[in-house]
Amino acid sequence: MPPPDKYNTGYNVGVGGAVINNGRLLLVRRAGRRGRGNWQIPGGFVEQNETIESAVVREVKEESSVTTSVEGVLGIRNRYDEDGGNSLYIILLLDPQSGKPNPDMKEVDRAEYFTLEEIQAMENISPINIEVAQRALAEDRRLFSPKTINQPGRGSYTLFIG
């Protein structure tokens, strides 16, 4: 199914938030027409006026009521298909700051933390989300960490670097 028209410009950028709390990963269950019944990390499309960091924090808050901060980039998925065009999906590792999982009841109807074993036993979860869970919950995970760079005359930006 193609992305909504406002994102379907031939290339779209999405973000996913891997929120870890006490060795458990936050997952949401999709309630909308796109992916109904499937479990995945919370996330969505990056709006034209926001960074990937602000987009993922916003999406996680909207879908699960959990306020987070960005720890780093965990992974990147790129794909092209006829229906969806060329899409880039950036997975960020997030630290929960406040709030307990509470679904928005629009895009998602459940939001909970799960152990890796519970995730691996789920039926309605994609291989990409199982892989994200394995990496996010691993003790030896490697991240690209954010560093703010100030550029004279152009403001600041975030460089994710290993």
C-alpha positions in Angstrom: 0.0 0.0 0.0 1.5 3.4 -1.0 2.2 6.0 1.7 -0.2 9.0 2.1 0.0 11.5 -0.8 1.8 14.2 1.2 4.7 11.8 1.8 4.6 10.2 -1.7 7.1 12.5 -3.5 9.1 9.6 -4.9 11.1 9.3 -1.7 9.9 9.3 1.9 11.7 9.1 5.2 10.2 7.2 8.2 11.5 6.7 11.7 11.0 4.0 14.3 11.7 4.3 18.0 13.3 1.3 19.8 12.5 2.3 23.4 14.1 0.1 26.0 12.9 0.0 29.6 14.4 -2.6 32.1 15.5 -5.0 29.3 12.1 -4.8 27.5 11.3 -3.2 24.1 8.2 -1.1 23.6 5.9 -2.4 20.8 2.6 -1.1 19.5 -0.1 -2.9 17.7 -1.4 -1.2 14.6 -5.1 -0.4 14.5 -5.4 1.6 11.3 -5.8 0.3 7.8 -2.0 0.1 7.3 -0.8 -3.0 9.1 -3.9 -3.6 11.3 -3.1 -6.2 14.0 0.7 -6.2 13.5 3.1 -5.5 16.3 6.0 -3.1 15.6 8.2 -0.5 17.2 6.3 2.9 17.3 7.1 5.4 14.5 6.0 7.1 11.4 6.9 9.6 8.7 9.2 12.6 9.1 7.3 15.8 8.5 9.0 18.4 6.2 9.7 20.8 9.1 11.3 18.4 11.5 14.5 16.4 12.1 14.6 12.6 12.5 15.2 13.1 16.2 12.2 15.3 16.7 10.0 13.1 14.5 10.8 9.9 16.3 10.2 11.5 19.8 6.9 12.9 18.5 5.7 9.7 16.9 6.5 7.6 20.0 4.7 10.1 22.3 1.7 10.2 19.9 1.3 6.5 19.6 2.3 5.3 23.1 2.2 8.3 25.5 5.8 7.6 26.4 8.2 10.6 26.5 11.7 9.8 25.2 15.1 11.1 24.4 17.4 9.9 21.6 20.4 7.8 22.4 21.5 7.1 18.8 20.9 5.5 15.5 20.5 1.7 15.7 19.9 0.9 12.1 18.7 2.0 8.7 16.5 0.2 6.2 16.2 1.3 2.6 13.8 -0.2 0.1 12.2 0.5 -3.3 9.0 -1.0 -4.5 6.4 0.1 -7.2 3.7 0.9 -4.7 5.7 2.8 -2.1 8.5 4.3 -4.1 11.9 4.7 -2.5 11.7 4.8 1.2 14.3 5.3 4.0 13.5 4.1 7.5 15.8 5.1 10.3 15.6 3.2 13.6 16.7 5.2 16.7 17.4 3.8 20.1 15.5 5.9 22.7 15.5 6.2 26.5 12.1 6.5 28.2 11.9 9.7 30.3 8.3 9.6 31.5 4.9 8.0 30.9 3.6 4.5 30.8 2.6 2.8 27.5 -1.0 3.9 26.6 -2.1 3.5 23.0 -3.7 6.5 21.2 -6.6 4.2 20.1 -6.4 5.7 16.5 -3.2 4.5 14.9 -2.5 1.8 17.6 -4.8 -0.1 20.0 -2.1 -1.6 22.3 1.3 -0.4 23.6 3.4 -2.6 25.9 7.0 -3.5 26.8 8.1 -7.0 25.9 11.1 -9.2 26.5 13.0 -10.6 23.5 11.5 -14.1 24.2 8.0 -12.7 24.2 8.7 -10.9 20.9 10.1 -14.0 19.2 7.0 -15.9 20.2 4.6 -13.4 18.6 2.7 -14.3 15.5 1.9 -10.9 14.1 5.3 -9.3 13.9 7.6 -8.7 10.9 11.1 -10.1 10.6 12.5 -6.5 10.6 10.9 -5.9 14.0 12.3 -9.2 15.4 15.8 -8.1 14.1 15.4 -4.6 15.7 14.4 -6.3 19.0 17.5 -8.6 18.9 19.8 -5.6 18.2 18.2 -3.2 20.6 18.1 -5.7 23.5 21.7 -7.0 22.9 24.3 -6.0 25.4 26.9 -5.3 22.7 24.8 -3.1 20.5 26.6 -0.5 18.5 25.2 2.9 17.8 25.8 6.0 15.8 25.6 8.6 18.6 24.3 12.2 18.1 26.7 15.1 18.1 25.6 18.7 17.7 27.7 20.7 15.2 27.5 24.4 14.9 28.2 25.8 11.4 28.8 29.6 11.2 26.0 31.3 9.3 23.9 28.1 9.0 23.0 27.2 12.5 23.4 23.8 14.2 22.7 20.3 13.0 23.1 16.8 14.4 25.7 14.5 13.1 25.3 10.8 14.0 28.7 9.2 14.1 30.2 6.0 15.4 
